[in-house]
């Protein structure tokens, strides 16, 4: 049986510097690798003082710099909150900076307040997620991508850098209900 380690970044006392919390997170990741966990996972959440990772990819790069081999999984990148063209480039860059240890946990989001603050209708999350996922895969695997949908209309476009992991970093899909 494999066990992964979740890096939540709880910040109950916001008077303490955030740097302290992130240093502890990196130490937890190093410990997880040392004792044999098979991965570390980094959530994405916004506007709260728990699960304090507004950019899991940034945390992943920092964790990769402090560890040697453990895979690092975003848990999850909330696709409806992103411009997928920009995210594709950031994923490819993170893949390069982590020497191919990044894995992508992707989801459509779970918290109404986050949708409200990003002005994304939660009722569109499933359709936005599906479109963004298909577009993301294409951007990570092809050059001169053309895309036309309800949310994106662009092309031809090639993201740079290109991901080092082929065809792209492993993808995990988050689900909260059987239909998902």
C-alpha positions as MATLAB code, in Angstrom:
seq = 'XXXXXXXXXXXXXXXXXXXXXXXXXXXXXXXXXXXXXXXXXXXXXXXXXXXXXXXXXXXXXXXXXXXXXXXXXXXXXXXXXXXXXXXXXXXXXXXXXXXXXXXXXXXXXXXXXXXXXXXXXXXXXXXXXXXXXXXXXXXXXXXXXXXXXXXXXXXXXXXXXXXXXXXXXXXXXXXXXXXX';
ca = [
       0.000    0.000    0.000;
       1.250    3.506   -0.861;
       0.786    6.545    1.356;
       0.973   10.141    0.218;
       1.454   13.133    2.497;
      -0.882   16.138    2.307;
       0.676   19.580    2.882;
      -2.280   21.680    4.037;
      -0.593   24.900    5.274;
      -2.869   25.778    8.172;
      -2.246   29.315    9.377;
      -4.415   29.736   12.495;
      -2.499   32.775   13.786;
      -2.229   35.225   10.898;
      -0.060   37.463   13.085;
       2.789   35.003   12.535;
       4.741   35.548    9.309;
       3.585   33.412    6.399;
       7.224   32.590    5.672;
       7.314   30.555    8.886;
       4.309   28.495    7.773;
       5.872   27.814    4.357;
       9.241   26.878    5.906;
       7.409   24.340    8.069;
       5.599   23.021    4.990;
       8.909   22.428    3.229;
      10.275   20.680    6.329;
       7.175   18.453    6.406;
       7.765   17.528    2.756;
      11.403   16.668    3.458;
      10.326   14.536    6.420;
       7.670   12.782    4.303;
      10.317   11.888    1.727;
      12.766   10.711    4.397;
      10.266    8.350    6.055;
       9.060    6.838    2.778;
       5.815    8.523    1.750;
       5.244    8.025   -1.974;
       4.145   11.601   -2.757;
       3.303   14.979   -1.314;
       0.120   16.816   -2.315;
      -0.462   20.560   -2.282;
      -4.001   22.018   -2.314;
      -5.182   25.240   -3.920;
      -7.377   27.597   -1.954;
      -7.893   31.327   -1.830;
      -8.921   34.040    0.635;
      -8.648   31.882    3.778;
      -6.043   31.141    6.422;
      -6.112   27.368    6.091;
      -5.046   25.402    3.067;
      -3.021   28.524    2.328;
      -1.696   27.774   -1.142;
      -3.057   30.272   -3.658;
      -0.512   28.832   -6.119;
       0.274   25.140   -5.605;
       2.778   25.261   -8.458;
       4.894   27.842   -6.605;
       4.893   25.696   -3.483;
       5.716   22.633   -5.598;
       8.816   24.296   -7.031;
       9.981   25.240   -3.526;
       9.347   21.700   -2.247;
      11.186   20.201   -5.226;
      14.226   22.363   -4.482;
      14.364   20.974   -0.932;
      13.685   17.300   -1.730;
      15.358   14.760   -3.992;
      12.897   12.321   -5.504;
       9.367   12.471   -4.093;
       6.602   13.209   -6.627;
       4.703   16.443   -5.952;
       0.988   16.525   -6.770;
      -1.230   19.592   -6.991;
      -4.400   18.764   -5.089;
      -6.006   20.401   -6.977;
      -5.557   23.137   -9.535;
      -9.073   24.565   -9.916;
      -9.317   24.901  -13.698;
     -12.368   27.227  -13.849;
     -10.350   29.918  -12.032;
      -7.558   30.075  -14.636;
      -6.829   31.390  -18.053;
      -5.810   27.971  -19.340;
      -3.211   29.385  -21.738;
      -1.273   30.930  -18.878;
      -1.710   27.871  -16.652;
      -0.373   25.583  -19.410;
       2.843   27.605  -19.542;
       3.139   27.617  -15.747;
       2.634   23.835  -15.628;
       5.317   23.312  -18.272;
       7.680   25.595  -16.362;
       6.981   23.793  -13.070;
       7.582   20.474  -14.821;
      11.002   21.734  -15.921;
      11.862   23.300  -12.540;
      10.919   20.143  -10.607;
      12.853   17.894  -13.014;
       9.645   16.132  -14.011;
       8.385   15.434  -10.482;
       5.195   17.498  -10.777;
       1.880   15.659  -11.132;
      -1.376   17.454  -11.788;
      -4.362   17.044   -9.558;
      -7.093   18.934  -11.410;
     -10.626   19.786  -10.333;
     -13.570   22.054  -10.902;
     -13.647   23.623   -7.424;
     -15.637   23.039   -4.279;
     -16.174   26.242   -2.332;
     -18.867   28.749   -3.241;
     -17.020   31.686   -1.682;
     -14.043   31.140   -4.005;
     -16.307   31.112   -7.057;
     -18.024   34.261   -5.793;
     -14.735   36.120   -5.298;
     -13.456   35.097   -8.733;
     -16.821   35.997  -10.314;
     -17.144   32.533  -11.843;
     -20.665   31.100  -11.729;
     -20.451   27.791   -9.867;
     -23.150   26.405  -12.178;
     -20.678   26.675  -15.074;
     -17.890   24.820  -13.276;
     -18.454   21.415  -14.862;
     -18.559   22.751  -18.422;
     -15.658   25.135  -17.816;
     -13.626   22.301  -16.315;
     -14.248   19.954  -19.245;
     -13.354   22.599  -21.797;
     -10.271   23.728  -19.871;
      -9.017   20.160  -19.417;
      -9.298   19.342  -23.115;
      -7.631   22.634  -24.041;
      -4.867   22.134  -21.462;
      -3.966   18.707  -22.822;
      -3.795   20.093  -26.332;
      -1.642   23.049  -25.278;
       0.782   20.740  -23.445;
       1.124   18.282  -26.331;
       0.814   20.305  -29.525;
       2.219   23.422  -31.113;
       0.266   26.066  -33.004;
      -2.926   25.218  -31.086;
      -6.189   26.752  -32.241;
      -9.125   26.645  -29.816;
     -12.652   27.948  -30.106;
     -15.192   27.363  -27.345;
     -17.556   29.295  -25.108;
     -14.616   30.323  -22.898;
     -11.612   30.395  -25.210;
     -11.068   31.643  -28.722;
      -7.426   31.780  -29.739;
      -4.763   30.515  -32.024;
      -2.483   29.557  -33.378;
      -0.585   29.462  -30.087;
       2.400   27.520  -28.769;
       3.163   27.600  -25.058;
       6.747   27.920  -23.948;
       8.590   26.348  -22.372;
       7.440   22.916  -23.446;
       6.901   20.330  -20.683;
       9.786   17.907  -20.181;
       7.406   15.056  -19.219;
       5.823   13.513  -22.300;
       3.131   13.787  -23.313;
       2.524   15.902  -20.171;
       2.805   15.434  -16.400;
       0.502   12.723  -14.980;
      -3.051   13.957  -14.427;
      -5.313   13.091  -11.502;
      -8.951   14.227  -11.553;
     -10.706   15.240   -8.321;
     -14.313   14.209   -7.844;
     -16.810   14.921   -5.065;
     -19.785   12.974   -6.402;
     -20.336    9.696   -8.276;
     -21.344   11.561  -11.457;
     -17.989   13.252  -11.611;
];
